[in-house]
Amino acid sequence: MTADDVCRFLDLMQDLGIHVWLDGGWAVDACLGSQTRHHADLDIALEKRDLAAVVDALRGRGYTDVPRDDTQPWNFVLGDQAGHEVDFHVIEVAEDGRGIYGPAERGEFYPAAALTGTGTVNDRTVDCISPEWLVKFHTGYQLDAKDRADVSALCERFGIALPNE
């Protein structure tokens, strides 16, 4: 997914009146203000109430399910023949601003502060996961080289303490 692909996707969301937050690698690059690496997909967080409209719009553009071992109704990928992939992270925003991720009994959520980030893609202002939370979300598992580079760049740019791991 190129920066132009991301902007085309965001144009579609704007046309549909749907708010999304960039997550994952594109959120990192949006916070940093420039593309730092190649991205195989576009991770987005969006509200469950908007899910059907986004899926219908992408299916109408040739997107189909991308099989994965961890596919769930709240986390799945759609891709097209050109190799564009959108990784959905479906949330329900609670009264306190948290984004409940999956069934509430799972206890997973985006803290309200995580949904306050802004950045730029091709000089376009975008909403994204905040830098502090992007760093926190990159802990608790084995990081690869791109994860380490993302975390290091965010910590350096935003004065965030580098996690021990």
N, C-alpha and C positions, 0 to 999 in steps of 0.2 A: 504494500500500500504506500503510494507516494503522498507527498503533501497535497498535490493537486487532487488525488483520489479522496483524501480526507475532506478537503474543502468541498468537493462535489457531493460527498455524503452529507456534510453539514448543510449545504444548500438545500438538499432534499428534505432534511429534517426541518429546516426553516420554512420551506414551502408547506410542509405538513403541520406546522405549528407545534412541533415536538421538541422538548428540551432534552438534551443528552449531555453527559459529562464524559470527556475523554478519560480513559483509564489506561493503565499499562504503559508501554513504550511511547506511544504518541502523547500521553499525558506528561511523561518525563520531558520529551522534547518541547512540548508546548510551554511548560514551565521554564525551561531553559531558553526558550525564544528562538531555537533553531534546530534543524534536524541533525542529530548526531550519529545516526546509524540507519541501516535498512530495516524496515518493519514488514514482517510477513502478514500482519493483520492490523486491524483497528479494534482495540478494546473500547467498549462503551458501557457506561452505566445509564440506565434509563428506567423510568417508572413503569411498573406493571400495567398501569392504565393505558399506556401508549404502545405497548408491545405489539398488539395485533395490527395496528396501523403501520408500524415500521416493517414488520415481517411481510405484510401484504404488499407494501410498496417495493421491498427488495425482491420478493418472489416475482412481482410483475416485471422486474428488470433482469430476470434470469437467475436469481440466487436460489440455491438449494441447500439442504442440510449437509454439513460436513461431519461425517461420522467421527466420534471421539469416544474414548472409554469413560470419560467423566461427564457426558452430556446429561443435563438436568433441565427441567422447565425454566429454571432461573439462570442457567449458564449453558449456552450452546453457541455454535458457530454456523453462520450461513456464508456460502461462497459462490462465486460465479465462474464461468468458463475462462475468464481472463486471469484468474488467480487472486482476485480480491476477496478478502475474508473479513467478516465483522464478527467479533466475539462479544456476545451479549451477556451483560451482568444486570439482571433484572432486580429492581428494588421497589419497595413500597415505603414512601417517606412518612414516618411517624410524626405525631404532633410535636415531639421534641426535636425534629429535624433529622433524626437518624434515618439512614436508608436500610430498611430491613431486607437482608439478602437471603432469599429462599424462605421456606417455612419458618415462622417466628420461633417455633420450638427448637430449631437448630441453634438459635442464639447468635447467628452471624449477622453483622451489620456494618455499614459504613457509618462511622461517627459523623455527626452533623458537621464538625469542623473539616472532615475529609471532602465534603461537597462544596467547599468554598473557594477552591482554587480557580485561578484564571491564568491563561497563557496565550501564546500566539502560534498559529500555523500559517505560513505564507502571509504574515502581517495581519492576519484575521484574528481578532480576539475570540477566544473560546473558553468555555467553562471546562474545568477538569478537576481531577482529584488533587488536593493541595500537596505541595512538596513534602511537608512533614509526614503526611500519611502515605505518600508514595514510598518514602523511606521505610516507614513502619510496616507497610505491606510487603516489603522485600526482606522480611526476617522470618525465622522459624522454618526455613527449608534450605536445601543446598543451592547456593547461588551459582549461576554460570558466569562466564566472563562478561556478557552484556549486562546482567543484573548488577554485578560489582561496579561496572563502569557507570551505569545509571545512578546507583546509590552514591558513588563517589562524587559524581558531577553535581547532583542535587545538594549533597552535604556541603560541598565547597561553595557553590553559588549562593545558598541560602543560610549558611552559618549553622547548619544542623550537625549535631555531634554524630560522628561516624559510629554506627552500631558495632559492638564487639565482634559479632560474627562476620 
